[in-house]
């Protein structure tokens, strides 16, 4: 019995470039922190088979076994934004799975709550010594700095592209590229971060990032707005 191949993720990256969204051209060579909106730190991790990452044009998206039902509202919304992001590389959705050059496996999720510690500046301390913006947190001290415990979550999206040889994700189908992006902050809502994550992923689809890199992405970045709007 054939066994399913596991996705691989290694390495990171920091190269940006010009991408095309249909008739619209979004300049990703401008800083990711473009604009005055909230800036997010995204970790990018990408690998690609040598000289093959951009040799394919059409694709079909398939759900990872670990993802929720492909008929759920969340899956459909995220998939639509993934399609918009893929168009930024000039790739298009095939009419059927048999016509696709690539099978792109979509995986996403939110981690369990994780406790981190936030250093509090003097401006955030009230006259009573409590944290004005986080009054529900107990103030603790670590290494001499005033800090509060905060709950954080890791949100991630992973796209794995397999060459379509007619055998869905089995050993006969070589893995062409993989990109994994994640955000670690206090929000547990993946959908509000999807466009941010995909904007960071676009330059690395079909590329080998070489090593993990933290990328700053502004909510006002043009590519973020385009992905949010959709095709």
C-alpha positions in Angstrom: 0.0 0.0 0.0 1.3 3.4 -1.0 2.0 5.9 1.7 1.5 9.7 1.7 4.6 11.7 1.5 5.2 14.3 4.2 5.7 18.0 3.4 9.2 19.4 4.1 10.0 22.8 5.4 13.5 24.1 6.0 15.1 27.5 5.6 14.1 31.1 5.2 14.6 34.2 3.1 14.3 38.0 2.5 14.1 38.6 -1.3 11.3 40.7 -2.7 10.2 41.3 -6.3 7.6 42.5 -8.7 4.5 40.4 -8.9 1.5 40.5 -11.2 -2.1 40.1 -10.0 -4.0 39.5 -13.2 -4.1 42.9 -15.0 -3.0 44.6 -11.7 0.7 44.9 -10.9 1.6 45.0 -7.2 5.1 46.2 -6.5 6.4 43.9 -3.7 9.9 45.4 -3.9 8.6 48.3 -1.8 9.1 47.7 1.9 6.6 45.3 3.4 6.1 47.9 6.2 4.6 50.3 3.7 2.0 52.6 5.1 0.9 53.5 8.7 -1.2 50.5 9.4 -0.5 47.8 12.0 2.8 46.0 11.2 3.1 42.3 11.7 6.2 40.1 12.0 5.9 37.1 9.8 8.3 34.2 9.7 8.9 32.7 6.2 10.3 29.3 5.5 10.6 28.1 1.9 12.2 25.3 -0.2 12.2 24.6 -3.9 13.5 21.9 -6.2 16.4 23.3 -8.3 15.3 25.0 -11.5 11.8 23.6 -11.3 9.9 25.9 -9.0 8.7 28.2 -11.7 8.4 25.7 -14.6 4.7 25.1 -14.0 1.7 27.4 -14.7 -1.6 25.7 -13.7 -2.6 24.2 -10.4 -5.4 22.7 -8.4 -5.7 23.3 -4.6 -6.2 20.2 -2.5 -6.9 20.1 1.2 -4.4 18.7 3.6 -5.7 15.8 5.6 -5.1 17.8 8.8 -7.2 20.8 7.6 -10.9 21.2 8.3 -13.6 20.2 5.7 -13.1 21.6 2.3 -16.8 22.6 2.3 -16.4 24.8 5.5 -16.8 28.6 5.2 -13.3 29.1 6.7 -11.7 26.8 4.2 -13.5 28.3 1.2 -12.5 31.9 2.3 -8.8 31.0 2.8 -8.7 29.1 -0.4 -10.0 32.1 -2.4 -7.3 34.3 -0.9 -4.7 31.6 -1.7 -5.9 31.7 -5.4 -5.5 35.4 -5.4 -1.9 35.1 -4.0 -1.0 32.4 -6.6 -2.1 34.7 -9.4 0.7 37.0 -8.2 3.1 34.5 -9.6 1.3 34.3 -12.9 -0.2 30.8 -12.0 -3.8 30.0 -12.8 -6.3 27.5 -11.6 -6.7 24.5 -14.0 -10.2 23.6 -15.3 -9.9 20.1 -13.7 -7.4 18.2 -11.5 -6.3 16.2 -14.6 -5.3 19.4 -16.4 -3.2 20.8 -13.5 0.6 21.0 -13.7 0.7 21.2 -9.9 -1.3 19.9 -6.9 -1.0 22.5 -4.2 -1.8 21.2 -0.8 -3.2 23.7 1.6 -2.6 23.4 5.4 -3.4 26.0 8.0 -4.2 26.3 11.7 -3.9 28.0 15.1 -1.7 26.7 17.9 -2.8 26.1 21.5 -2.5 29.2 23.8 1.1 29.9 24.8 2.2 32.2 27.7 4.7 34.8 26.9 6.0 37.9 28.8 5.7 41.5 27.7 8.0 44.1 29.0 6.1 47.2 30.2 7.4 50.7 29.6 7.1 53.3 32.3 4.4 55.1 30.2 2.2 52.0 30.6 2.4 52.0 34.4 -0.3 53.9 36.3 0.3 56.0 39.4 -0.8 52.9 41.5 1.8 50.7 39.8 -0.7 48.7 37.9 -0.7 48.2 34.1 -3.2 50.6 32.7 -3.9 48.7 29.5 -3.7 45.3 31.0 -5.3 45.6 34.4 -6.4 42.0 34.3 -2.8 40.8 34.2 -0.7 40.3 37.3 2.5 42.4 37.2 5.6 40.2 37.6 9.3 40.9 37.6 11.9 39.1 35.5 15.5 40.2 35.2 14.6 43.5 36.9 12.1 44.6 34.2 8.4 45.0 34.9 6.5 42.5 32.8 3.1 41.0 32.4 2.2 37.5 31.2 0.3 37.6 27.9 -1.4 34.8 26.0 -0.2 34.3 22.4 -1.1 32.0 19.5 0.8 30.9 16.4 -1.2 31.2 13.2 0.3 29.4 10.1 -0.4 28.6 6.5 1.6 26.0 4.5 1.5 25.5 0.8 3.1 22.5 -0.7 3.3 22.1 -4.5 3.5 18.6 -6.0 4.0 17.8 -9.6 0.8 16.3 -11.0 1.7 12.8 -12.3 -1.8 11.5 -11.8 -1.1 10.0 -8.4 -2.4 12.4 -5.7 0.5 13.1 -3.2 2.1 9.7 -3.5 5.8 8.9 -4.1 5.3 9.1 -7.8 4.6 12.9 -7.4 7.8 14.8 -6.7 7.5 17.8 -4.3 8.3 20.9 -6.3 8.2 23.6 -3.6 7.0 24.4 -0.1 6.4 27.6 1.7 5.3 28.0 5.4 4.4 31.4 6.9 3.4 32.0 10.5 2.6 34.9 12.9 2.9 34.7 16.7 0.8 37.3 18.6 -2.1 37.7 20.9 -4.9 37.1 18.3 -6.3 33.6 17.8 -8.1 34.6 14.6 -6.4 33.1 11.6 -8.8 34.6 9.1 -7.9 38.2 10.1 -4.3 37.3 9.4 -4.6 35.3 6.2 -3.9 38.2 3.8 -0.9 39.2 5.9 0.5 35.7 5.8 0.0 35.2 2.1 1.4 38.6 1.2 4.6 37.5 2.9 4.5 34.2 1.1 4.2 35.4 -2.5 7.8 36.2 -3.2 8.9 32.8 -1.9 6.5 30.6 -3.8 8.7 28.4 -6.0 11.8 29.8 -4.4 14.4 28.5 -1.9 14.6 30.9 0.9 17.9 29.6 2.2 17.1 30.3 5.9 14.2 31.4 8.1 13.6 35.2 8.1 11.3 37.5 9.9 9.5 39.8 7.5 7.6 43.0 8.5 4.3 43.3 6.7 2.0 46.3 7.1 -1.8 45.9 7.0 -1.6 48.8 4.4 0.7 47.0 2.0 -0.9 47.0 -1.5 -0.6 43.2 -1.8 -2.4 42.7 1.5 -5.3 44.8 0.3 -5.4 43.1 -3.0 -5.5 39.6 -1.5 -8.2 40.7 0.9 -10.3 42.0 -2.0 -9.9 38.8 -4.1 -9.8 38.2 -7.8 
